[in-house]
Amino acid sequence: MTLLELVIWLTIGFTGYQFWRIRAISESTYQYLTQYCNTHQLQLLSVSRAKTRFSFKYGKPDWHSVFNFEFSSNGEDRYSGQVELIGVRIVRTDVPPHRV
């Protein structure tokens, strides 16, 4: 095995690991939002990733992600909120004023 082959295999492995890391962040965000909506008696309608970038916050390199989500409080209206994460740590959850 040459050095070039080793670098290629390490790059493939690192890319695969980062893909699964981003998937884990997405799944944990969905679970968090499901729990959040159930706690506040809201109906979760959709979740989408707005942006993801590499960050060095909190002393280690990790993904800084922002997710948009839509929810309903009475089944008729639709509101948009936002969740910000670094890794799987929730940094901020913004929910607009909504009808109860």
N, C-alpha and C positions, 0 to 999 in steps of 0.2 A: 504494500500500500504506500503510495507516494504522499507527500505532504499536501499536494493539491486535492487528492481524493479525501484525505482526512478533513481538510477544510470544508469541502463540499458536504460531506456527511454531517459534520458538526453544524453547518448552516441549515441543512435540512432538518436536523433534530431540534435546533433552537427555534426554527420557524414553526414546526409542529407543536412544540411546547407552548409557544406564545399563542397559537391558535386555540389550543385547549384552555389556556389561561383566560383568554377573552370570553370563551364560551362559558366558563365557570362564573365569571363576573356577571354575564348576562343572566344566567340561571339564578344566581343568588339575588340579583336585583328583582327578578320576577317574583321570587319567593318573598322578599321583603315587601314589595308593593302589594302582593296578595294579602299578607298579614296586616299591613298598614290599612288597607281598605276594609278588611274584615273588622279590625279594631274600631275604626271610625264609622262603621256602617255605610260604606260606600261600595259601589259596584265598579270593579276594574274593567275597563273596556279594551284598552290596547296599551302596549309598551313598545317603544322603539328607541334605538340608540341614536343620539344626535351627533355625538362626536367621541372619539377615543384618541388619546395621544399619550406618548411616553412622558413620564414626569419623575422628578427626583424629590418629591415632597416626603416629609416624615423620615428623612435620612436613608431611604432606600429607593432604588429605581422600581417603578411600578406604573401601571396604566391609570391614567386619569380619564374617567368616562363621565359623560352626561347622557342621561336617558330622559326622554319625554314620555309621559303617560297620560291617558285620558280616562276619566272616571265620571260616574253619574251618582248624584245623591238621591234622586227621586225616580230614576228610570226614564225620565223625559229629557232632561238637560244633559249637556256634555261639557265638561270642564277639562282644561289641560294643566298638568303639573310637571314638575321637573325634579329629578334626583341626580345628585352629583356624588361620585364615588372616586376614591383612590384605592386601587386594588379592589378588595371586597368590603372596604370600610366606607360606610355611609358618612359623607361629609355634610350634606345639606339636602333637605326635602322642601321644596316650595309647592304649596297648594294655594290656589287663589280662593278668595271668599266664595262660598257656594251656598245654595239653598239647602236647608236641613229638612 
